[in-house]
Each structure stands twice: as structure tokens, then as C-alpha cells.
Amino acid sequence: MERKSDISGFHELSPKRRLELVKAFAGLTSEEAKALEKTGALDGKTADMMIENVIGTTELPLGIATNFLINGKDYLIPMVIEEPSVVAAASYAAKLARASGGFTASSTDPVMIGQIQLVNVKGPEKAARDILAKKQDIITYANTVDPCVLVKFGGGLKDIEVRVLATPAGRMVIVHLLVDCRDAMGANAVNTLAETLAPMFEDISGGKARLRIISNLADRRIARAKTVWKKDVLEQASKGQFNGEDIVNGIIEAWAFAFSDPYRAATHNKGVMNGVDAVVMATGNDWRAVEAGAHAYASMRGRYTTLTKYSKDKDGNLIGEIEIPTAIGLVGGVTRTHPVAKVAVKILGVKSANELGEVMASVGLAQNFAALRALATEGIQKGHMRLHARNIAVMAGATGKDIDTVAAKMVEEKKIRVDRAKEILEKLK
Ligand code: NAD
């Protein structure tokens, strides 16, 4: 099967048929496909090795976002999320972006920061200068010993920075190890390196090393994505309900509001993270690490603001851009032990952590655009309510075709409640 992600009518197919198409797209084996289909794919034994005091497992839906074209390559995007509308919205935004060639994405080297906190340093400025003077020797030593085995994969310690920090507990010297983690998220690797090198910094500074730990503000490991949503395409997609120029202006104004107001920016970025987290979860990555990094990065200008940016090109089309830290990996953590995460990575077809970060950024941008488009036009509830109504219909006991019939009636009446769903269901019977 051709690797095309714009599969028309994908959402109308049965889960079984969808899985068949994904299997063909990604070249999954029958066993891999079964791992996705069967409930309880994470067996008790594997789960018991992941965390402590295991008593069971829990599950969330795994959906596939279609239509993604990133750097000229088609992707089907596995997304793990409990919230309705997210997968549909991402697919829709990606579809509208195809008209201009999809997303262009890039990333920096996968550099994470390890922090070593030195306290009780007499003369912190001199200590900082002394550490920097020995920087090259320390880097050479670290990459020769290579305690976390990163050099072999093309990574390792790349640079050292030193800051003198005034704190409520006095002045401290903070050493930053800039570690290229290649395809690892790097927390274990960086922590190991920080612990290995800490005694050297104690010797040079005469201080005491306390914390030796990775920073989740991964501002040296950034993915960027960009696309253009054409105003004519936006108008057509609204079936003539809204004027293209108006949609573009509405989205830019919505972004400008969030850019200038932390109350709105938090919700704006939550929309970005709907997409980002869903990919991070599907691939078995550490979503707390990515969340912490994203929000800290959004505050880097001294005030919490947006991770995305919108503007107009000379023809009045909408340009969307995102910049986001990407502390994610393809090795380590549970990315290679969780049976579903492994298959999700295969479906994505990503070959490096950087490529995964670029996909993640593109999905975050798509998700954010979809929310802003809805907010700036018909409002967010219309689409949301349709899916919410289906959930309510199921809660009321509807099955099969009745689910859509009951949901449609509730949406039409604008009464999305279990009691009303039960009444409609009763009448159908
Ligand atoms: P890890 O130590 O399990 O795996 C990384 C190792 O994989 C590397 O050290 C390297 O030896 C090896 N490797 C094999 N192929 C590689 C390649 N192509 N590129 C790079 N390395 C390769 O995992 P990790 O990525 O160091 O740590 C991730 C885990 O740490 C996550 O589970 C995360 O939840 C956890 N963690 C996070 C934090 C935090 O975010 N603050 C703190 C502690 C632990």
C-alpha cells in the first residue's frame, strides 16, 4: 500500500477496517496488529517491571490522526487520549494544511541539560572561571569514560556552562552539562553523567555538590514546525459559512489574545498539548517531562505566553508556527518495552528522536489551529458536543446505530443529558 495518510472516510470505517488500513500502511505483522486490537495489551508481568506495587493496568483509547504531511512525508499519527474531538480536530487541521504542502519541520541537536548544584563555594565567580578554564579537559574525560554510553551513538557531553545564582539559601554555583542524548530522552543518562562528574566540580570549586539532575526545561532540544493554511481553503471548508479573510483574522486575533494574556495562554497551550501529549503517550514517552518543559519554555520571556505564533503571508493566508522543547526518545524508558508503544513508533515510521519531535510539534500546531479555528468561527462546543453526545448516548444504554441517532437528536435539541438520552432511546424502542 502507498504510504498516503489522506485516507478518505477513515472515520466512517469500523475499528477493524481502520486497523487493516494502518497495518498495510505501516507494514505491521499480524502479531503487532493484534497487540493494538486486544484489550490488556500490557501484560501483568511487563507492568510489574515498570513501576512499584502494581495491582493491574488501565487503558485509554488509541486513535489514528490522518492527513499529516510533514517535510514531504506522509504520516499516520497514533494518539492516546481520553478526550473526544482531539483526533478528529488534528486530522482536520492536517487535511487543510495539505493544500499548501503540509508542515515543514526542523529541530536542533537533541541536547539535554544536566544541572550540578555547588554550595558552600567561597568565591563563586572565581570557581565559575576555574571550571570554565578546565572545560575541555572535563569534556574529554567525560566522553572517554562515557558512563551512560552515549558517545557510541554519536552523542555525549558537548559543552559546559556555569552560572552563579543568588538564592534565599545564599549564592550557589550551578554547572550545566550540555549532553547530546541522540535517540534517548536522556534523564537516566544525564543523571548518571552528572553524578559521575560532580566530584570533579567539587574539587575545582572547593564547594559541595548537592543536586545532580537533568533539567526539564529542555530549551536546547527544540522542534519547530510551520505551515500555511490558505484563506480560500479555510473558506471552502466552512462551506461558505465564513469568509476566508475573516477566519484568518479571527485566528490571528485569538492568538494575539493568548500571546498577551496568561489566563488565555494557559488554555491556548493546553490545546497544543492535547496533540503533543497524545503522541507522547502513544509512544511510551514521559509526558510529565514534556509538559514541564513546554510550560517552562512558554515562560522564558519572563511572562507565560504562547508556544505557537500566527501571522499572514502577502496573499492573506494564515501562517502557523510552533516551537517546543522535545524531551522524548525512541530508546530507553518504556518506549521499547511497552507493546503498544513499540507498534505506535512503527506506525509513525520515525527513524530518530528528532524526527519524532518534529512530528510532535506538527501535531501540536495542527491541534492548536483546529481549536482556534473553531473558537474564532462557530465556537468550540459544536464539534465537541457531537462527540460528547455519543458518550452520553452510550451511558444511557444506546448501542449500535442507536448511538448516533440518540446523539444527533440531543445535539439538535441542545439537550445533552443522560435522562434525555434515555427518553429518546425509549421512544426508538
Ligand atoms: P535509559 O537510560 O533507559 O536509556 C538511555 C540509554 O540508551 C543511553 O544511555 C544509551 O546507553 C542507550 N542507547 C541505545 N541506543 C541509543 C541511541 N540510539 N541514542 C541514545 N542512547 C542510546 O533512558 P533515558 O532516556 O536516559 O531516560 C529516560 C527515562 O528517565 C524515562 O523513563 C523518564 O521517565 C525517566 N526519568 C525522568 C526524569 C525527569 O524527567 N526529570 C528524571 C528521572 C528519570
Residues whose N, C-alpha, C, O or C-beta is under 5 A from the ligand:
A	BS01	NAD	C148 V149 L150 F153 C181 R182 D183 A184 M185 G186 A187 N188 A189 I214 D286 A289 G329 V331 G332 G333 V334
